[in-house]
């Protein structure tokens, strides 16, 4: 190939780049070979074949993805190819570009970008890539098992965001979450009726949670499966009754397959991106030192470790609860069901009366049901 043609191609590329505004913000480097298909001749010399105009265009758009306003209405196959090209030139590994780039694709292609995200036992990845994780707004399944969340992690506010309306499965086991953590997590749902409206599965196993903490889950209208194994709760008739009365769930004699950790996977176009994040100089032993230091300074680390240790002593007993209409009819008498339905109808009538007749009374009733801690949490949001 004529070297002048090669040089001219590079000049044209930079000329168009200048027309777009020159160097504004970080610019990933496109190597010369990316514009050509390199092969070998019979004599061993290199042969350069120009890529198609379509491929070169995709490469150029991917390089300047941070300047694209929207990909909405671009065909799905084009979006998939553009995402793949952007990944190959490491756009999603550049911290200043990754969040906006991912958000651009999610806005246009939704769950095709990422439907399921598994960060099990990868706390370092959540710490390093929080902004990127928050850009995945079309997730139906999120696994944060063993991510050292504690009771006040910033991800809580994201989980209850109205933008994450499709989330149906949430795994938060082994995270040192106590009753206070459940209270904080569900505060926007209980107080402002915001978030987690589609949640059907919740795993809070391996956390120092007591039976009293279950009352914070009554705000989850579609919850059908719950794992509280390895918590401060023990299998008993009292626990079964509490879970049924609060959540309408019954104890499963056999472990539920939906809580099988082998099912944890990342699914979508961004799967190789997440895998790449995990291999970029972020060793597994790297922890969120700031959080541990804060806990130690306030004298909470030792007590929290003691609680977690106590909770793990019950790991061998699987405390899985679920909602199955046939089993409900078999396990509970018609009298119990009638009593629950009567209570639900009474509560509905009272709510309607407050809505139409006494707005002030409604406000007073809601406020009276909130604790001081709830009001503080409401203020924080």
C-alpha positions as CSV (number, residue, x, y, z in Angstrom):
1,X,0.0,0.0,0.0
2,X,1.2,3.5,-0.8
3,X,2.4,5.1,2.4
4,X,1.0,8.5,1.3
5,X,-2.5,7.0,1.2
6,X,-2.0,5.7,4.7
7,X,-0.8,9.1,6.0
8,X,-3.6,10.8,4.2
9,X,-6.1,8.5,5.9
10,X,-4.7,9.5,9.2
11,X,-4.8,13.2,8.3
12,X,-8.4,12.9,7.3
13,X,-9.2,11.2,10.6
14,X,-7.7,14.0,12.6
15,X,-9.2,16.7,10.4
16,X,-12.7,15.4,11.1
17,X,-11.8,15.2,14.8
18,X,-10.8,18.8,14.7
19,X,-14.1,19.7,13.1
20,X,-15.9,18.1,16.0
21,X,-14.2,20.5,18.4
22,X,-10.6,19.4,18.8
23,X,-9.4,18.0,22.1
24,X,-12.3,18.4,24.5
25,X,-11.9,16.1,27.5
26,X,-10.1,12.8,27.5
27,X,-9.5,11.2,24.1
28,X,-8.8,7.5,23.8
29,X,-6.0,6.6,21.3
30,X,-6.9,4.8,18.2
31,X,-3.9,2.9,16.9
32,X,-3.1,2.9,13.2
33,X,-3.9,-0.8,12.9
34,X,-7.5,-0.3,14.0
35,X,-8.3,1.3,10.6
36,X,-6.9,-1.6,8.6
37,X,-6.9,-5.4,8.5
38,X,-3.3,-6.5,8.7
39,X,-2.3,-9.8,7.1
40,X,0.9,-11.3,5.6
41,X,2.0,-11.8,2.0
42,X,3.7,-15.0,0.8
43,X,7.1,-13.3,1.2
44,X,6.4,-12.5,4.8
45,X,5.7,-8.8,4.3
46,X,2.7,-7.1,5.8
47,X,-0.3,-6.4,3.8
48,X,-2.8,-3.7,4.8
49,X,-6.4,-3.9,3.7
50,X,-8.6,-1.0,4.4
51,X,-11.6,-1.8,6.6
52,X,-15.1,-1.0,5.3
53,X,-16.4,2.5,5.7
54,X,-19.1,1.2,8.1
55,X,-16.4,-0.3,10.4
56,X,-14.3,2.9,10.3
57,X,-17.4,5.0,11.1
58,X,-18.3,2.8,14.1
59,X,-14.7,3.1,15.3
60,X,-14.8,6.9,15.0
61,X,-18.2,7.2,16.7
62,X,-17.0,4.9,19.5
63,X,-13.9,7.0,20.0
64,X,-16.1,10.1,20.5
65,X,-19.0,8.4,22.3
66,X,-18.8,11.1,25.0
67,X,-19.9,13.7,22.4
68,X,-23.0,11.7,21.3
69,X,-26.3,13.1,22.6
70,X,-28.5,10.1,22.1
71,X,-28.6,6.6,20.5
72,X,-32.4,6.3,20.8
73,X,-34.0,4.9,17.6
74,X,-30.7,3.5,16.3
75,X,-31.3,-0.1,15.3
76,X,-30.4,-2.7,17.9
77,X,-27.8,-4.5,15.7
78,X,-26.0,-1.2,15.1
79,X,-26.1,-0.5,18.9
80,X,-24.6,-3.9,19.7
81,X,-21.8,-3.5,17.2
82,X,-21.0,0.0,18.4
83,X,-21.0,-1.2,22.0
84,X,-18.6,-4.0,21.1
85,X,-16.2,-1.6,19.3
86,X,-16.3,0.9,22.3
87,X,-15.4,-2.0,24.6
88,X,-12.5,-3.1,22.3
89,X,-10.9,0.3,22.5
90,X,-11.4,0.4,26.3
91,X,-13.8,3.3,26.4
92,X,-15.6,1.7,29.4
93,X,-12.3,1.5,31.3
94,X,-11.7,5.2,31.2
95,X,-13.2,6.6,34.4
96,X,-14.2,10.0,32.9
97,X,-15.9,8.3,29.9
98,X,-17.4,5.1,31.2
99,X,-20.5,6.4,33.2
100,X,-21.7,8.7,30.5
101,X,-21.0,6.1,27.7
102,X,-22.8,3.3,29.6
103,X,-25.8,5.6,30.4
104,X,-26.0,6.5,26.7
105,X,-26.4,2.9,25.7
106,X,-28.8,2.0,28.6
107,X,-31.1,4.9,27.7
108,X,-31.4,3.6,24.2
109,X,-31.2,-0.2,24.6
110,X,-32.3,-0.9,28.2
111,X,-31.8,-4.4,29.5
112,X,-29.9,-5.5,26.3
113,X,-27.0,-3.7,27.7
114,X,-27.2,-5.4,31.1
115,X,-30.1,-7.4,32.5
116,X,-28.3,-9.2,35.3
117,X,-25.3,-8.1,37.3
118,X,-23.3,-10.4,39.6
119,X,-20.8,-8.7,42.0
120,X,-20.8,-11.6,44.5
121,X,-17.9,-11.3,46.9
122,X,-16.3,-8.5,44.8
123,X,-16.6,-5.5,47.2
124,X,-13.5,-3.9,45.6
125,X,-15.4,-3.8,42.2
126,X,-18.4,-2.0,43.8
127,X,-16.1,0.5,45.5
128,X,-14.1,1.2,42.4
129,X,-17.0,1.3,39.9
130,X,-19.9,2.7,41.8
131,X,-20.7,5.3,39.2
132,X,-20.7,2.8,36.4
133,X,-22.9,0.3,38.4
134,X,-25.4,3.0,39.0
135,X,-25.7,3.6,35.3
136,X,-27.3,0.2,34.8
137,X,-30.9,1.2,35.3
138,X,-32.6,-1.8,33.5
139,X,-31.4,-4.5,35.8
140,X,-33.8,-7.2,36.8
141,X,-31.3,-9.1,39.0
142,X,-28.5,-7.7,41.1
143,X,-26.2,-9.8,43.3
144,X,-24.3,-7.9,46.0
145,X,-23.7,-10.9,48.2
146,X,-20.5,-10.4,50.3
147,X,-19.9,-6.8,49.2
148,X,-19.4,-5.4,52.7
149,X,-22.3,-3.0,52.5
150,X,-23.0,-2.5,56.2
151,X,-26.0,-0.4,57.3
152,X,-25.2,2.9,55.5
153,X,-23.8,2.1,52.1
154,X,-24.5,4.7,49.3
155,X,-25.8,2.0,47.1
156,X,-29.0,1.8,49.3
157,X,-30.3,5.1,47.9
158,X,-29.7,3.9,44.3
159,X,-31.6,0.6,45.0
160,X,-34.7,2.5,45.9
161,X,-34.5,5.0,43.0
162,X,-37.6,5.1,40.8
163,X,-35.2,4.8,37.9
164,X,-34.4,1.2,38.9
165,X,-38.0,0.2,38.6
166,X,-37.4,-3.2,36.9
167,X,-35.3,-4.8,39.7
168,X,-37.0,-8.1,40.6
169,X,-34.2,-10.0,42.3
170,X,-31.9,-8.6,45.0
171,X,-29.2,-10.6,46.8
172,X,-27.7,-8.9,49.8
173,X,-26.5,-11.8,51.9
174,X,-23.4,-11.7,54.1
175,X,-23.1,-7.9,54.2
176,X,-23.2,-7.1,57.9
177,X,-26.6,-5.6,57.5
178,X,-28.6,-5.3,60.7
179,X,-32.2,-4.3,61.5
180,X,-31.1,-0.7,61.2
181,X,-29.8,-1.4,57.7
182,X,-33.1,-2.8,56.6
183,X,-34.8,0.2,58.1
184,X,-32.6,2.5,56.1
185,X,-32.9,0.5,52.9
186,X,-36.7,0.5,52.9
187,X,-37.2,4.0,54.2
188,X,-38.0,5.6,50.8
189,X,-40.4,2.7,50.1
190,X,-42.2,2.9,53.5
191,X,-42.3,6.6,53.8
192,X,-42.5,8.0,50.2
193,X,-43.8,4.8,48.5
194,X,-40.7,5.0,46.1
195,X,-38.7,2.2,44.8
196,X,-38.5,-1.6,44.9
197,X,-42.0,-1.9,43.5
198,X,-41.1,-4.9,41.3
199,X,-39.0,-6.8,43.8
200,X,-40.0,-10.4,44.0
201,X,-36.9,-12.1,45.5
202,X,-34.8,-10.9,48.4
203,X,-31.8,-12.6,49.9
204,X,-30.6,-11.2,53.3
205,X,-29.0,-14.3,54.6
206,X,-25.9,-14.3,56.7
207,X,-26.7,-10.9,58.2
208,X,-27.2,-10.0,61.9
209,X,-31.0,-9.4,61.4
210,X,-33.6,-10.3,64.0
211,X,-37.2,-11.1,63.7
212,X,-38.1,-7.5,64.5
213,X,-36.4,-6.4,61.3
214,X,-38.9,-8.3,59.2
215,X,-41.5,-5.6,59.7
216,X,-39.5,-3.3,57.5
217,X,-40.2,-5.6,54.6
218,X,-44.0,-5.3,54.7
219,X,-43.7,-2.4,52.2
220,X,-42.6,-4.8,49.4
221,X,-45.9,-5.6,47.6
222,X,-44.6,-8.2,45.2
223,X,-42.2,-10.1,47.4
224,X,-42.7,-13.9,46.9
225,X,-39.4,-15.4,48.0
226,X,-37.2,-14.6,51.0
227,X,-34.0,-16.0,52.3
228,X,-33.1,-15.3,56.0
229,X,-30.7,-18.2,56.5
230,X,-27.8,-17.6,58.8
231,X,-29.4,-14.6,60.5
232,X,-30.2,-14.2,64.2
233,X,-33.5,-15.9,63.5
234,X,-34.0,-19.6,64.3
235,X,-36.5,-21.9,62.7
236,X,-39.6,-22.1,65.0
237,X,-43.3,-22.0,64.9
238,X,-43.1,-18.4,66.1
239,X,-40.9,-17.4,63.1
240,X,-43.2,-19.2,60.6
241,X,-46.2,-17.4,62.1
242,X,-44.4,-14.0,62.1
243,X,-43.3,-14.3,58.5
244,X,-46.8,-15.4,57.4
245,X,-48.6,-12.6,59.3
246,X,-46.2,-9.9,58.1
247,X,-45.4,-11.0,54.6
248,X,-47.8,-13.7,53.6
249,X,-45.0,-16.2,53.0
250,X,-44.7,-19.8,54.2
251,X,-41.6,-21.8,55.1
252,X,-40.2,-24.1,52.4
253,X,-39.3,-27.5,53.6
254,X,-36.8,-27.9,50.7
255,X,-34.2,-25.3,49.8
256,X,-35.4,-23.1,46.9
257,X,-33.3,-23.3,43.7
258,X,-33.7,-19.6,43.1
259,X,-31.2,-19.0,46.0
260,X,-28.6,-21.3,44.5
261,X,-25.4,-19.2,44.2
262,X,-24.3,-21.0,41.1
263,X,-27.0,-19.2,39.2
264,X,-25.2,-15.9,39.8
265,X,-24.3,-14.4,36.4
266,X,-23.8,-11.2,34.5
267,X,-25.9,-11.1,31.4
268,X,-25.9,-8.5,28.6
269,X,-23.7,-6.6,26.2
270,X,-21.7,-5.3,29.1
271,X,-20.7,-8.7,30.4
272,X,-17.1,-8.5,29.0
273,X,-16.9,-5.0,30.3
274,X,-17.6,-6.1,33.9
275,X,-15.2,-8.9,33.5
276,X,-12.5,-6.4,32.3
277,X,-13.1,-4.2,35.3
278,X,-12.4,-7.1,37.6
279,X,-9.0,-7.7,36.0
280,X,-7.7,-4.1,35.9
281,X,-5.3,-3.9,38.9
282,X,-8.0,-4.5,41.5
283,X,-6.9,-7.5,43.6
284,X,-9.5,-9.4,45.5
285,X,-7.9,-8.7,48.8
286,X,-8.4,-4.9,48.3
287,X,-11.1,-3.8,50.7
288,X,-12.9,-0.6,51.5
289,X,-10.4,0.5,54.2
290,X,-12.2,3.8,54.9
291,X,-15.4,2.0,56.0
292,X,-13.5,-0.4,58.2
293,X,-11.5,2.4,59.8
294,X,-14.7,4.3,60.5
295,X,-16.3,1.3,62.2
296,X,-13.2,0.7,64.2
297,X,-13.0,4.3,65.4
298,X,-16.6,4.2,66.6
299,X,-16.1,0.9,68.4
300,X,-18.6,-0.9,66.2
301,X,-16.3,-3.3,64.3
302,X,-15.9,-5.8,67.1
303,X,-19.5,-6.0,68.0
304,X,-20.6,-6.3,64.4
305,X,-18.1,-9.1,63.8
306,X,-19.5,-10.9,66.9
307,X,-23.0,-10.6,65.6
308,X,-22.0,-11.9,62.1
309,X,-20.2,-14.8,63.7
310,X,-23.3,-15.7,65.7
311,X,-25.4,-15.5,62.6
312,X,-23.2,-17.9,60.7
313,X,-23.7,-20.6,63.3
314,X,-27.1,-21.2,61.8
315,X,-26.0,-21.4,58.2
316,X,-26.7,-25.1,58.0
317,X,-30.5,-24.5,58.3
318,X,-32.0,-22.9,55.2
319,X,-34.7,-20.5,56.1
320,X,-36.4,-20.0,52.8
321,X,-39.9,-18.6,52.6
322,X,-42.1,-18.3,49.6
323,X,-45.6,-17.6,48.4
324,X,-47.5,-20.4,46.7
325,X,-51.3,-20.2,46.5
326,X,-51.8,-24.0,46.7
327,X,-49.5,-24.4,49.7
328,X,-51.2,-21.5,51.4
329,X,-54.6,-23.2,51.2
330,X,-53.1,-26.4,52.5
331,X,-51.1,-24.9,55.4
332,X,-53.6,-22.4,56.8
333,X,-57.2,-22.8,57.6
334,X,-59.9,-20.8,55.9
335,X,-60.5,-19.0,59.2
336,X,-57.0,-17.6,59.2
337,X,-57.4,-16.4,55.7
338,X,-60.7,-14.8,56.4
339,X,-59.3,-12.9,59.3
340,X,-56.4,-11.6,57.2
341,X,-58.8,-10.5,54.4
342,X,-61.1,-8.8,56.9
343,X,-58.1,-6.8,58.2
344,X,-57.0,-5.8,54.7
345,X,-60.6,-4.6,53.8
346,X,-60.8,-2.6,57.0
347,X,-57.5,-0.9,56.3
348,X,-58.5,-0.1,52.8
349,X,-61.8,1.5,53.9
350,X,-59.9,3.6,56.5
351,X,-57.5,4.7,53.8
352,X,-60.3,5.7,51.4
353,X,-62.1,7.5,54.1
354,X,-58.9,9.5,54.9
355,X,-58.3,10.2,51.2
356,X,-61.8,11.6,50.5
357,X,-63.0,13.1,53.8
358,X,-60.1,14.0,56.1
359,X,-56.8,14.8,54.5
360,X,-55.4,16.1,57.7
361,X,-56.4,12.9,59.5
362,X,-54.6,10.9,56.8
363,X,-51.4,12.9,57.3
364,X,-51.6,12.5,61.0
365,X,-52.2,8.7,60.7
366,X,-49.1,8.3,58.5
367,X,-46.9,10.4,60.7
368,X,-48.0,8.5,63.8
369,X,-46.9,5.2,62.2
370,X,-43.4,6.6,61.6
371,X,-40.6,6.4,64.2
372,X,-38.2,9.2,65.0
373,X,-35.5,7.3,63.1
374,X,-37.8,7.1,60.1
375,X,-38.3,10.9,60.1
376,X,-34.5,11.4,60.3
377,X,-34.1,9.0,57.3
378,X,-36.8,10.9,55.4
379,X,-34.9,14.1,56.0
380,X,-31.7,12.5,54.7
381,X,-33.4,11.7,51.4
